[in-house]
Amino acid sequence: MTVVLTGSTLSLEQLVAVARDGEPVTIDPRAIERMGAARAVVDAALERGEPVYGLTTGVGVLKRVPLAAQELDRFDRMLLRSHRVASGQPAPVDVVRATMLVLANGYASGWPGVRPVLAERVAGALNDGAAPVVRILGSVGQGDLAPMADLAAGLVEGVGLAPGEALSLVSNNAFSTGWAGLAVWDAALLERAMEAAGALSLEGFAANPTMLHPAIGESRPYPGLRAALDHLRTLLRGSYLFEPGSARSLQDPLTFRNLPHLQGACRDALDDTGRVLSVELNASQGNPIVVAGEKKVISVANFEILPLAAALDHLRTVLASALTSANERVVKLLETPWSGLPTGLASGADPSDPGLAYLGIAGQALAAEARLLAQPVSFEMASTAHAEGIEDRTTMAPLAARRLAEMVQLGERIVAGELAVASQAAELRGVAPLGRGTEEVLRAVRTRVPFLRPGDGVPEVEGLTELIRSGQFAADPGR
């Protein structure tokens, strides 16, 4: 599948396909024409000697400094070097490739006013498998200047740039957007796995199924809640839970009873973030932009990416609640007073066997870290004095994206623990049948984690994170 960049149709699925699967990229011929027309406007402004930010003037507080024609090449090279202030670990390869794709698609829109050859160079680098070293620290999210300067150094080393193109390489939010896109994709896979694990936990706990009644979605009509209810009922279709007298309690602990509400909130937050991402993947994120129809180059603030940073903050907050609840279900299943099953779900007669008990403690550590990552960052203000007070805004969008990616990695391990414990509980309870969907979930778990028998050590559950990440638990049951 070749991904054709038009500047307006890039999808999250295409981002993942290029960044992780190496799908080829090409630029739509109409986008080439559009870029050529926009560049003609830029060249005309240069010929007239108009003051254009970053083109015929310095940048930031140095916007007051005019640049003569003979200074432009030196200025562009200096601009790239002076912004290489990033530090820290290199970004993952898929994040770098996602950044490159967002950058190339932004160029294809025509708004930045770069030559088509620059967009083609970025696309060509993607097709060649290139992934320059991009350090992750140093951007406040008002344009990802520092990491984008790292990327530019790896992409255009020794290549001549036309006036204004150096600024276009650094003054955008491609790094934040690319990383956010991958993290949101992974978060959606995690959310489906959370529902699969939660449904199996309901059977392991012998929970009261009235918390899945369709009237809940009618009386509280959130789209996510309705979707979560439908999916959970599908997973549990045919389960013993719905037989009279199967429920052990009139009302179960909230982390069981509220499962559809928690997952519904995650679904709604993912949908909201996805809508913002669909805009940012195809938006102008730089300054200045070319208004080709008016033959003007204008100064803008399109690097203000608060919508995405705030959406990522909200998504992390909601995920933190759901992940904490997932581990609390694990703890309840492992404790006899709650589950009615042996402590630690040990399957033998030895009362000193802790079974899986310590998975609950490990999960609590993971959930605590996940909650710390939920702290919002989009309202941060580093300083109001930088650049003589001109650059007085931050969004910390790269941090918002990175924290989501880190939370998802923690979440995969929390849910892996719930899958292992819920499977043990469901089999140990020995009540049949399980739901058609949860039976499939159990079979998948058992390909990586065996039933814990007397004398066995605690199984390694890390392999379940691979199944979560692969989308094993994202498909509709029975398909």
C-alpha positions in Angstrom: 0.0 0.0 0.0 1.6 3.2 -1.1 0.6 6.3 1.0 -0.1 9.2 -1.2 0.5 12.6 0.5 -2.0 15.3 -0.5 -1.6 17.6 2.5 -5.2 17.0 3.6 -6.0 13.3 3.7 -3.3 11.7 6.0 -4.9 9.2 8.4 -3.7 7.7 11.6 -3.7 4.2 10.0 -1.4 5.5 7.3 0.9 7.1 9.9 1.3 3.8 11.6 1.7 1.9 8.3 4.6 4.1 7.2 6.2 4.6 10.6 6.2 1.0 11.7 5.6 -1.2 8.6 7.7 0.7 6.1 4.9 1.4 3.7 6.2 3.5 0.7 5.3 7.2 0.3 4.7 9.3 -2.7 3.5 12.9 -3.2 0.3 13.6 -5.1 1.0 15.4 -8.4 -1.6 18.1 -7.5 0.3 18.7 -4.3 3.5 19.2 -6.3 1.7 21.9 -8.4 0.3 23.5 -5.3 3.8 23.7 -3.7 5.2 25.2 -6.9 2.5 27.9 -7.0 3.1 28.7 -3.3 6.8 28.9 -3.8 6.3 31.3 -6.6 4.6 33.7 -4.2 7.6 33.4 -1.8 10.1 34.1 -4.6 8.0 37.1 -5.7 8.1 38.5 -2.1 11.9 38.0 -2.1 12.3 39.9 -5.4 10.2 42.8 -4.1 12.2 42.9 -0.9 9.2 42.6 1.4 9.7 42.1 5.1 8.7 38.5 5.7 9.4 36.8 9.0 12.1 34.2 8.8 12.6 34.9 5.1 14.0 38.4 5.0 14.2 38.9 8.7 15.7 37.1 11.7 13.5 35.0 13.9 12.2 35.3 17.5 13.3 38.5 19.1 15.6 39.0 16.1 12.6 39.6 13.8 13.7 43.2 13.9 16.9 42.4 12.1 16.5 42.7 8.2 18.5 40.3 6.1 20.1 41.2 2.8 19.8 38.8 -0.1 23.5 37.8 0.1 23.0 36.9 3.8 20.1 34.4 3.4 22.1 31.3 2.8 24.4 32.0 5.8 21.3 32.8 7.9 19.6 29.5 7.0 22.6 27.4 7.9 23.0 29.3 11.2 19.3 28.9 12.0 19.5 25.2 11.8 22.7 25.0 13.9 21.5 27.4 16.5 18.3 25.4 17.2 20.2 22.1 17.8 19.8 22.3 21.5 18.0 19.1 22.1 19.3 16.6 24.6 18.4 13.2 26.2 17.8 9.8 24.6 17.2 9.4 20.9 13.5 9.1 20.0 12.3 5.6 18.9 12.7 4.9 15.2 9.0 4.8 14.6 8.5 8.2 16.2 11.2 9.7 13.9 9.6 8.2 10.9 6.1 9.4 12.0 7.7 12.9 12.4 9.1 12.8 8.9 5.7 11.8 7.4 3.8 14.6 9.2 6.5 17.0 8.0 6.2 15.9 4.4 2.4 16.0 4.4 2.5 19.5 5.8 4.8 20.5 2.9 2.3 18.9 0.5 -0.4 21.3 1.7 1.4 24.2 0.1 1.0 26.4 3.1 4.8 26.5 4.1 5.8 27.7 0.7 8.7 25.3 0.3 9.9 23.9 -3.1 8.5 20.5 -4.1 12.0 19.1 -4.0 12.2 19.5 -0.2 9.0 17.5 0.3 10.3 14.9 -2.1 13.5 14.6 -0.2 11.7 13.9 3.0 9.5 11.3 1.3 12.5 9.7 -0.4 14.3 9.4 3.0 11.3 7.6 4.4 11.3 5.2 1.4 15.0 4.6 2.0 14.4 3.6 5.6 16.2 6.6 7.0 15.6 7.6 10.6 18.0 10.3 11.8 18.9 10.6 15.5 16.4 12.9 17.1 16.8 13.7 20.8 13.6 13.8 22.8 14.2 16.7 25.3 14.3 20.4 24.7 11.0 21.5 23.1 8.3 23.5 24.9 5.7 22.7 22.2 5.5 26.1 20.5 7.0 24.5 17.4 9.2 21.5 18.1 12.3 23.6 17.3 15.0 21.5 19.0 14.0 18.0 17.9 13.2 19.2 14.4 16.6 20.8 14.1 18.1 17.4 14.9 15.9 15.9 12.2 16.8 18.6 9.7 20.5 17.9 10.3 20.0 14.3 9.3 17.8 15.0 6.3 19.4 18.0 4.6 23.1 17.7 5.5 25.0 19.2 2.6 21.8 20.0 0.6 21.2 23.6 -0.5 18.1 25.2 0.9 16.1 28.0 -0.6 15.3 31.0 1.6 12.8 30.3 4.3 13.1 26.5 4.0 15.4 26.2 7.1 12.6 27.8 9.2 10.0 25.5 7.7 12.1 22.5 8.8 12.1 23.5 12.5 9.0 25.7 13.0 6.3 23.0 13.1 4.9 20.4 15.5 5.6 17.3 13.4 7.5 15.7 16.3 4.7 16.1 18.8 2.0 15.1 16.3 3.9 12.0 15.1 4.6 10.7 18.6 1.0 11.5 19.7 -0.4 9.6 16.7 1.5 6.4 17.5 0.7 6.7 21.2 -3.0 7.2 20.6 -3.0 4.2 18.2 -1.4 2.0 20.9 -3.8 3.4 23.5 -6.8 2.3 21.5 -5.4 -1.2 21.3 -4.8 -1.1 25.0 -8.4 0.0 25.7 -9.9 -2.9 23.8 -7.6 -5.3 25.7 -8.8 -3.7 28.9 -12.4 -4.5 28.0 -11.4 -8.1 27.1 -9.5 -8.5 30.5 -12.4 -6.8 32.3 -15.0 -9.1 30.8 -12.9 -12.2 31.8 -12.6 -10.7 35.3 -16.3 -10.5 35.6 -16.5 -14.3 35.0 -13.6 -15.0 37.3 -15.4 -13.0 40.0 -18.9 -14.4 39.3 -20.1 -10.8 39.1 -23.6 -9.5 38.8 -24.3 -9.0 35.0 -27.0 -6.3 35.5 -24.2 -3.8 35.2 -24.3 -4.6 31.4 -28.0 -4.0 30.8 -28.7 -2.0 27.6 -30.8 0.4 29.6 -27.7 1.8 31.2 -26.6 3.3 27.8 -30.1 4.6 27.2 -30.3 6.3 30.6 -26.8 7.7 30.3 -26.3 8.2 26.6 -22.6 8.7 26.2 -21.4 7.1 22.9 -18.4 5.5 24.6 -20.5 3.9 27.3 -22.9 2.5 24.8 -20.1 1.1 22.7 -18.4 -0.4 25.8 -21.6 -2.0 27.0 -22.2 -3.5 23.5 -18.6 -4.9 23.4 -18.7 -6.3 26.9 -22.0 -8.0 26.2 -20.6 -9.4 22.9 -17.6 -10.8 24.7 -19.8 -12.4 27.3 -22.5 -13.7 25.0 -23.5 -17.2 26.2 -21.7 -16.9 29.5 -22.9 -18.6 32.7 -23.1 -15.2 34.3 -26.5 -14.6 32.7 -28.0 -17.8 34.2 -30.3 -17.2 37.2 -28.5 -17.4 40.5 -25.0 -17.1 39.1 -24.2 -13.8 40.6 -22.6 -13.9 44.1 -23.6 -10.4 45.1 -26.3 -7.9 44.5 -23.7 -5.2 43.9 -20.1 -5.8 43.3 -17.1 -3.5 44.1 -17.1 -0.4 41.9 -14.1 -1.4 39.8 -16.2 -4.4 38.6 -19.6 -2.7 38.5 -18.3 0.5 36.9 -16.4 -1.4 34.2 -18.5 -0.2 31.2 -18.5 3.4 32.5 -14.7 3.4 32.9 -14.1 2.0 29.5 -16.8 4.2 28.0 -14.9 7.2 29.3 -11.7 5.9 27.7 -13.5 5.4 24.4 -14.9 8.9 24.4 -11.5 10.4 25.3 -9.9 8.4 22.5 -12.5 9.6 20.1 -12.0 13.2 21.1 -8.2 12.9 20.8 -8.6 11.2 17.5 -10.6 14.1 16.1 -8.0 16.6 17.1 -5.3 14.3 15.6 -7.1 14.1 12.3 -6.9 17.9 12.1 -3.2 18.1 13.2 -2.1 15.4 10.8 -3.3 17.6 7.9 -2.8 21.1 9.4 -0.4 23.9 8.8 1.7 24.0 11.9 4.3 26.6 10.9 5.0 30.3 10.6 4.7 32.0 8.2 2.2 30.6 5.7 1.6 31.3 2.1 -1.9 32.5 1.0 -1.4 31.7 -2.6 -4.8 33.0 -3.7 -3.9 36.4 -2.4 -0.2 36.1 -3.3 0.8 36.9 0.3 3.1 35.5 2.9 1.7 36.2 6.3 2.9 35.7 9.9 0.7 33.3 12.0 0.8 31.3 15.2 -0.1 27.9 13.7 2.5 26.3 16.0 0.0 26.8 18.9 -0.9 23.2 19.4 -2.9 23.5 22.6 -5.9 21.4 21.3 -3.7 18.4 20.9 -1.7 18.9 24.1 -4.9 19.3 26.2 -6.5 16.3 24.5 -3.5 14.2 25.4 -3.6 15.4 29.0 -7.3 14.5 29.2 -6.7 11.1 27.7 -4.0 10.3 30.2 -6.1 11.3 33.1 -9.0 9.0 32.0 -6.6 6.1 31.3 -5.0 6.5 34.7 -8.4 5.9 36.4 -9.2 2.9 34.2 -5.7 1.3 34.7 -5.9 1.8 38.5 -9.3 0.1 38.5 -7.9 -2.8 36.3 -5.3 -3.6 39.0 -7.8 -3.2 41.8 -9.8 -6.0 40.1 -6.7 -8.1 40.1 -6.2 -7.5 43.8 -9.9 -8.4 44.5 -9.6 -11.6 42.5 -6.5 -12.6 44.4 -8.1 -12.2 47.9 -10.4 -14.8 49.3 -12.8 -12.4 51.1 -13.7 -10.8 47.8 -13.4 -13.6 45.3 -14.4 -16.6 47.4 -11.4 -18.4 45.7 -8.2 -19.6 47.4 -5.7 -16.8 48.3 -3.6 -15.9 45.3 -5.8 -18.3 43.2 -3.5 -21.1 44.2 -4.8 -24.4 42.8 -3.4 -26.8 45.3 -4.2 -27.8 48.9 -1.1 -26.1 50.4 -2.3 -23.1 52.5 1.2 -21.6 52.4 1.2 -21.3 48.6 0.9 -17.6 47.6 -0.1 -18.5 44.0 -0.3 -15.3 42.0 -0.7 -13.0 45.0 2.4 -10.9 44.2 1.2 -10.0 40.8 -1.2 -7.7 42.6 1.6 -5.9 44.3 3.6 -5.6 41.1 0.5 -4.2 39.4 0.1 -1.6 42.2 3.6 -0.3 41.5 2.8 0.0 37.7 -0.5 1.7 38.4 1.2 4.2 40.7 3.6 5.1 38.0 0.8 5.4 35.5 -1.0 7.9 37.8 2.1 10.0 38.1 2.2 10.3 34.3 -1.4 11.6 34.3 -0.4 15.1 35.6 -1.5 17.6 32.9 1.3 19.6 31.3 -0.4 21.8 28.7 -0.9 24.7 31.1 2.8 24.8 32.0 4.6 28.2 31.7 8.4 28.0 31.6 9.1 31.7 31.5 7.5 34.9 30.3 10.9 36.6 29.8 12.4 34.5 27.0 13.1 36.5 23.8 12.4 39.7 25.5 8.8 38.6 26.4 7.8 37.7 22.8 7.8 33.9 23.2 5.6 33.8 26.3 3.6 30.6 25.7 4.2 26.9 26.0 2.1 23.7 25.5 4.7 21.0 26.3 3.1 18.9 23.6 6.1 16.7 23.2 6.0 15.8 26.9 2.2 15.2 26.7 2.8 12.7 23.8 5.8 11.0 25.5 3.9 10.6 28.7 1.0 9.0 26.9 3.4 6.5 25.2 5.0 5.7 28.6 1.6 5.3 30.2 0.5 2.9 27.5 3.6 0.7 28.1 2.8 0.6 31.8 -0.8 -0.1 31.0 0.0 -3.0 28.8 1.7 -4.7 31.7 -1.1 -3.9 34.1 -3.6 -5.4 31.7 -1.3 -8.4 31.1 -1.5 -9.0 34.8 -5.3 -8.8 34.8 -5.5 -11.2 31.8 -3.3 -13.8 33.7 -5.2 -13.5 37.0 -8.7 -13.4 35.4 -7.9 -16.5 33.4 -6.7 -18.3 36.5 -9.8 -17.3 38.4 -12.2 -18.2 35.6 -10.7 -21.7 35.3 -10.3 -22.2 39.1 -14.0 -21.3 39.6 -14.8 -24.0 37.2 -18.3 -22.7 36.1 -19.2 -23.1 32.5 -19.8 -21.9 29.9 -17.7 -18.9 29.5 -18.7 -16.3 27.0 -17.9 -16.9 23.4 -15.6 -13.9 23.3 -14.0 -14.5 26.7 -13.4 -18.1 25.8 -11.3 -16.8 22.9 -9.5 -14.4 25.2 -8.7 -17.3 27.6 -7.3 -19.4 24.8 -5.1 -16.6 23.6 -3.8 -16.0 27.2 -3.0 -19.7 27.5 -0.7 -19.5 24.4 1.6 -17.4 26.6 0.8 -18.0 30.2 -0.1 -21.5 31.5 -2.6 -22.3 34.3 -0.8 -22.1 37.6 -0.5 -25.6 39.1 0.8 -26.5 42.6 4.6 -26.0 42.8 4.7 -23.8 39.7 6.6 -20.5 39.9 4.7 -17.3 39.1 4.5 -17.3 35.3 6.1 -14.6 33.2 3.2 -12.4 31.9 5.3 -10.1 29.7 4.5 -12.1 26.6 0.9 -11.0 26.9 2.0 -7.4 26.3 3.0 -8.5 22.8 -0.5 -9.9 22.2 -2.0 -6.6 23.4 0.3 -4.5 21.2 -0.4 -6.7 18.2 -4.2 -6.1 18.4 -5.0 -9.7 19.5 -7.7 -8.4 21.8 -9.0 -5.6 19.6 -10.9 -7.7 17.1 -14.6 -8.3 17.6 -15.2 -11.7 19.3 -16.1 -14.6 16.9 -14.5 -13.0 13.9 
